[in-house]
Amino acid sequence: MVLQIHSIHFDADQKLLDFIELKASKLDTFFDKIIGGEVFLRIEKDTKRENKIVEFKLLVPKNEIFVKEQAASFEEATDLAMEVLKKQIKKMKEKLRGE
């Protein structure tokens, strides 16, 4: 899977990029037909502590899966997004089997 990571208005360090790529590569175990994806990292200008936003957009045949999560750190938001992506991928596979 080809994954593009965009950090909006800041420079993400290599450790964070590697963490996201490692987590995203594990999605192939749930569905091996993932074409690619994009990840957007944002820091919301807010006084709240949970101001890190991670958005995942996965491209799969005939479909697109989008998840947006917000947390205190990008790693935590990535973990939350991965759980939601796993559920959405499993649901999509069930629909494909039913067709």
Rosetta constraint file for C-alpha pairs under 8 A:
AtomPair CA 1 CA 25 HARMONIC 7.22 0.50
AtomPair CA 1 CA 28 HARMONIC 7.79 0.50
AtomPair CA 1 CA 34 HARMONIC 6.29 0.50
AtomPair CA 1 CA 35 HARMONIC 5.70 0.50
AtomPair CA 1 CA 36 HARMONIC 4.86 0.50
AtomPair CA 1 CA 37 HARMONIC 7.51 0.50
AtomPair CA 2 CA 35 HARMONIC 7.04 0.50
AtomPair CA 2 CA 36 HARMONIC 4.57 0.50
AtomPair CA 2 CA 37 HARMONIC 6.40 0.50
AtomPair CA 3 CA 21 HARMONIC 7.31 0.50
AtomPair CA 3 CA 36 HARMONIC 5.62 0.50
AtomPair CA 3 CA 37 HARMONIC 4.86 0.50
AtomPair CA 3 CA 38 HARMONIC 5.61 0.50
AtomPair CA 3 CA 39 HARMONIC 7.40 0.50
AtomPair CA 4 CA 37 HARMONIC 6.34 0.50
AtomPair CA 4 CA 38 HARMONIC 4.72 0.50
AtomPair CA 4 CA 39 HARMONIC 6.18 0.50
AtomPair CA 5 CA 17 HARMONIC 7.37 0.50
AtomPair CA 5 CA 38 HARMONIC 5.81 0.50
AtomPair CA 5 CA 39 HARMONIC 4.65 0.50
AtomPair CA 5 CA 40 HARMONIC 6.08 0.50
AtomPair CA 5 CA 41 HARMONIC 7.67 0.50
AtomPair CA 6 CA 38 HARMONIC 7.57 0.50
AtomPair CA 6 CA 39 HARMONIC 6.02 0.50
AtomPair CA 6 CA 40 HARMONIC 4.88 0.50
AtomPair CA 6 CA 41 HARMONIC 6.16 0.50
AtomPair CA 7 CA 11 HARMONIC 6.16 0.50
AtomPair CA 7 CA 12 HARMONIC 6.14 0.50
AtomPair CA 7 CA 40 HARMONIC 5.88 0.50
AtomPair CA 7 CA 41 HARMONIC 4.64 0.50
AtomPair CA 7 CA 42 HARMONIC 6.33 0.50
AtomPair CA 8 CA 40 HARMONIC 7.02 0.50
AtomPair CA 8 CA 41 HARMONIC 5.99 0.50
AtomPair CA 8 CA 42 HARMONIC 5.38 0.50
AtomPair CA 8 CA 43 HARMONIC 7.77 0.50
AtomPair CA 9 CA 42 HARMONIC 7.45 0.50
AtomPair CA 12 CA 16 HARMONIC 6.57 0.50
AtomPair CA 12 CA 17 HARMONIC 6.96 0.50
AtomPair CA 13 CA 17 HARMONIC 6.60 0.50
AtomPair CA 14 CA 18 HARMONIC 6.05 0.50
AtomPair CA 15 CA 19 HARMONIC 6.19 0.50
AtomPair CA 16 CA 20 HARMONIC 6.31 0.50
AtomPair CA 16 CA 74 HARMONIC 7.78 0.50
AtomPair CA 16 CA 75 HARMONIC 7.44 0.50
AtomPair CA 17 CA 21 HARMONIC 6.21 0.50
AtomPair CA 18 CA 22 HARMONIC 6.06 0.50
AtomPair CA 19 CA 23 HARMONIC 6.29 0.50
AtomPair CA 19 CA 75 HARMONIC 7.54 0.50
AtomPair CA 20 CA 24 HARMONIC 6.08 0.50
AtomPair CA 20 CA 75 HARMONIC 7.69 0.50
AtomPair CA 20 CA 78 HARMONIC 6.87 0.50
AtomPair CA 21 CA 25 HARMONIC 6.00 0.50
AtomPair CA 22 CA 26 HARMONIC 6.76 0.50
AtomPair CA 23 CA 27 HARMONIC 7.39 0.50
AtomPair CA 23 CA 78 HARMONIC 7.93 0.50
AtomPair CA 23 CA 79 HARMONIC 7.86 0.50
AtomPair CA 23 CA 82 HARMONIC 7.36 0.50
AtomPair CA 24 CA 28 HARMONIC 7.88 0.50
AtomPair CA 24 CA 82 HARMONIC 7.47 0.50
AtomPair CA 26 CA 30 HARMONIC 7.79 0.50
AtomPair CA 27 CA 31 HARMONIC 6.62 0.50
AtomPair CA 27 CA 86 HARMONIC 7.06 0.50
AtomPair CA 28 CA 32 HARMONIC 4.79 0.50
AtomPair CA 28 CA 33 HARMONIC 7.58 0.50
AtomPair CA 28 CA 34 HARMONIC 6.89 0.50
AtomPair CA 30 CA 86 HARMONIC 7.21 0.50
AtomPair CA 30 CA 89 HARMONIC 7.14 0.50
AtomPair CA 30 CA 90 HARMONIC 7.23 0.50
AtomPair CA 31 CA 89 HARMONIC 6.93 0.50
AtomPair CA 31 CA 93 HARMONIC 7.71 0.50
AtomPair CA 33 CA 60 HARMONIC 6.42 0.50
AtomPair CA 33 CA 61 HARMONIC 7.13 0.50
AtomPair CA 34 CA 58 HARMONIC 7.17 0.50
AtomPair CA 34 CA 59 HARMONIC 6.16 0.50
AtomPair CA 34 CA 60 HARMONIC 4.77 0.50
AtomPair CA 34 CA 61 HARMONIC 7.34 0.50
AtomPair CA 35 CA 58 HARMONIC 7.64 0.50
AtomPair CA 35 CA 59 HARMONIC 5.44 0.50
AtomPair CA 35 CA 60 HARMONIC 5.43 0.50
AtomPair CA 35 CA 61 HARMONIC 7.25 0.50
AtomPair CA 36 CA 58 HARMONIC 5.97 0.50
AtomPair CA 36 CA 59 HARMONIC 5.28 0.50
AtomPair CA 36 CA 60 HARMONIC 7.36 0.50
AtomPair CA 37 CA 56 HARMONIC 7.18 0.50
AtomPair CA 37 CA 57 HARMONIC 5.40 0.50
AtomPair CA 37 CA 58 HARMONIC 4.23 0.50
AtomPair CA 37 CA 59 HARMONIC 5.58 0.50
AtomPair CA 38 CA 56 HARMONIC 5.94 0.50
AtomPair CA 38 CA 57 HARMONIC 5.21 0.50
AtomPair CA 38 CA 58 HARMONIC 6.58 0.50
AtomPair CA 39 CA 54 HARMONIC 6.96 0.50
AtomPair CA 39 CA 55 HARMONIC 5.56 0.50
AtomPair CA 39 CA 56 HARMONIC 4.70 0.50
AtomPair CA 39 CA 57 HARMONIC 6.44 0.50
AtomPair CA 40 CA 53 HARMONIC 8.00 0.50
AtomPair CA 40 CA 54 HARMONIC 5.80 0.50
AtomPair CA 40 CA 55 HARMONIC 5.06 0.50
AtomPair CA 40 CA 56 HARMONIC 6.68 0.50
AtomPair CA 41 CA 52 HARMONIC 7.50 0.50
AtomPair CA 41 CA 53 HARMONIC 5.88 0.50
AtomPair CA 41 CA 54 HARMONIC 4.90 0.50
AtomPair CA 41 CA 55 HARMONIC 6.65 0.50
AtomPair CA 41 CA 74 HARMONIC 7.68 0.50
AtomPair CA 42 CA 52 HARMONIC 6.05 0.50
AtomPair CA 42 CA 53 HARMONIC 5.07 0.50
AtomPair CA 42 CA 54 HARMONIC 6.57 0.50
AtomPair CA 43 CA 51 HARMONIC 5.73 0.50
AtomPair CA 43 CA 52 HARMONIC 4.82 0.50
AtomPair CA 43 CA 53 HARMONIC 6.13 0.50
AtomPair CA 44 CA 51 HARMONIC 5.01 0.50
AtomPair CA 44 CA 52 HARMONIC 6.33 0.50
AtomPair CA 44 CA 53 HARMONIC 7.12 0.50
AtomPair CA 45 CA 51 HARMONIC 7.17 0.50
AtomPair CA 46 CA 51 HARMONIC 6.56 0.50
AtomPair CA 47 CA 51 HARMONIC 7.98 0.50
AtomPair CA 49 CA 72 HARMONIC 5.79 0.50
AtomPair CA 50 CA 70 HARMONIC 6.53 0.50
AtomPair CA 50 CA 71 HARMONIC 4.54 0.50
AtomPair CA 50 CA 72 HARMONIC 3.87 0.50
AtomPair CA 50 CA 73 HARMONIC 7.24 0.50
AtomPair CA 51 CA 70 HARMONIC 6.59 0.50
AtomPair CA 51 CA 71 HARMONIC 6.26 0.50
AtomPair CA 51 CA 72 HARMONIC 6.02 0.50
AtomPair CA 51 CA 73 HARMONIC 7.85 0.50
AtomPair CA 52 CA 70 HARMONIC 5.55 0.50
AtomPair CA 52 CA 71 HARMONIC 5.48 0.50
AtomPair CA 52 CA 72 HARMONIC 5.87 0.50
AtomPair CA 52 CA 73 HARMONIC 5.70 0.50
AtomPair CA 52 CA 74 HARMONIC 5.73 0.50
AtomPair CA 52 CA 77 HARMONIC 7.22 0.50
AtomPair CA 53 CA 68 HARMONIC 7.09 0.50
AtomPair CA 53 CA 69 HARMONIC 5.76 0.50
AtomPair CA 53 CA 70 HARMONIC 4.42 0.50
AtomPair CA 53 CA 71 HARMONIC 6.68 0.50
AtomPair CA 53 CA 74 HARMONIC 6.89 0.50
AtomPair CA 53 CA 77 HARMONIC 6.71 0.50
AtomPair CA 54 CA 68 HARMONIC 5.80 0.50
AtomPair CA 54 CA 69 HARMONIC 5.44 0.50
AtomPair CA 54 CA 70 HARMONIC 6.41 0.50
AtomPair CA 54 CA 74 HARMONIC 6.67 0.50
AtomPair CA 54 CA 77 HARMONIC 6.00 0.50
AtomPair CA 54 CA 78 HARMONIC 6.34 0.50
AtomPair CA 54 CA 81 HARMONIC 7.55 0.50
AtomPair CA 55 CA 66 HARMONIC 7.27 0.50
AtomPair CA 55 CA 67 HARMONIC 5.63 0.50
AtomPair CA 55 CA 68 HARMONIC 4.31 0.50
AtomPair CA 55 CA 69 HARMONIC 6.46 0.50
AtomPair CA 55 CA 81 HARMONIC 7.81 0.50
AtomPair CA 56 CA 65 HARMONIC 7.83 0.50
AtomPair CA 56 CA 66 HARMONIC 5.60 0.50
AtomPair CA 56 CA 67 HARMONIC 5.17 0.50
AtomPair CA 56 CA 68 HARMONIC 6.43 0.50
AtomPair CA 56 CA 81 HARMONIC 7.41 0.50
AtomPair CA 57 CA 64 HARMONIC 6.85 0.50
AtomPair CA 57 CA 65 HARMONIC 5.61 0.50
AtomPair CA 57 CA 66 HARMONIC 4.49 0.50
AtomPair CA 57 CA 67 HARMONIC 6.63 0.50
AtomPair CA 58 CA 64 HARMONIC 5.68 0.50
AtomPair CA 58 CA 65 HARMONIC 5.06 0.50
AtomPair CA 58 CA 66 HARMONIC 6.47 0.50
AtomPair CA 59 CA 63 HARMONIC 6.46 0.50
AtomPair CA 59 CA 64 HARMONIC 4.79 0.50
AtomPair CA 59 CA 65 HARMONIC 6.61 0.50
AtomPair CA 60 CA 64 HARMONIC 5.78 0.50
AtomPair CA 60 CA 65 HARMONIC 7.61 0.50
AtomPair CA 65 CA 85 HARMONIC 7.62 0.50
AtomPair CA 65 CA 88 HARMONIC 7.49 0.50
AtomPair CA 67 CA 81 HARMONIC 6.19 0.50
AtomPair CA 67 CA 84 HARMONIC 7.14 0.50
AtomPair CA 67 CA 85 HARMONIC 6.88 0.50
AtomPair CA 68 CA 81 HARMONIC 6.70 0.50
AtomPair CA 69 CA 77 HARMONIC 5.44 0.50
AtomPair CA 69 CA 78 HARMONIC 7.41 0.50
AtomPair CA 69 CA 80 HARMONIC 6.59 0.50
AtomPair CA 69 CA 81 HARMONIC 5.75 0.50
AtomPair CA 70 CA 77 HARMONIC 5.41 0.50
AtomPair CA 71 CA 76 HARMONIC 6.09 0.50
AtomPair CA 71 CA 77 HARMONIC 4.99 0.50
AtomPair CA 72 CA 76 HARMONIC 6.95 0.50
AtomPair CA 72 CA 77 HARMONIC 7.50 0.50
AtomPair CA 73 CA 77 HARMONIC 6.30 0.50
AtomPair CA 74 CA 78 HARMONIC 5.97 0.50
AtomPair CA 75 CA 79 HARMONIC 6.26 0.50
AtomPair CA 76 CA 80 HARMONIC 6.31 0.50
AtomPair CA 77 CA 81 HARMONIC 6.11 0.50
AtomPair CA 78 CA 82 HARMONIC 6.10 0.50
AtomPair CA 79 CA 83 HARMONIC 6.50 0.50
AtomPair CA 80 CA 84 HARMONIC 6.61 0.50
AtomPair CA 81 CA 85 HARMONIC 6.08 0.50
AtomPair CA 82 CA 86 HARMONIC 6.08 0.50
AtomPair CA 83 CA 87 HARMONIC 6.48 0.50
AtomPair CA 84 CA 88 HARMONIC 6.24 0.50
AtomPair CA 85 CA 89 HARMONIC 6.00 0.50
AtomPair CA 86 CA 90 HARMONIC 6.18 0.50
AtomPair CA 87 CA 91 HARMONIC 6.21 0.50
AtomPair CA 88 CA 92 HARMONIC 6.10 0.50
AtomPair CA 89 CA 93 HARMONIC 6.16 0.50
AtomPair CA 90 CA 94 HARMONIC 6.34 0.50
AtomPair CA 91 CA 95 HARMONIC 6.42 0.50
AtomPair CA 92 CA 96 HARMONIC 6.27 0.50
AtomPair CA 93 CA 97 HARMONIC 6.24 0.50
AtomPair CA 94 CA 98 HARMONIC 6.32 0.50
AtomPair CA 95 CA 99 HARMONIC 6.50 0.50
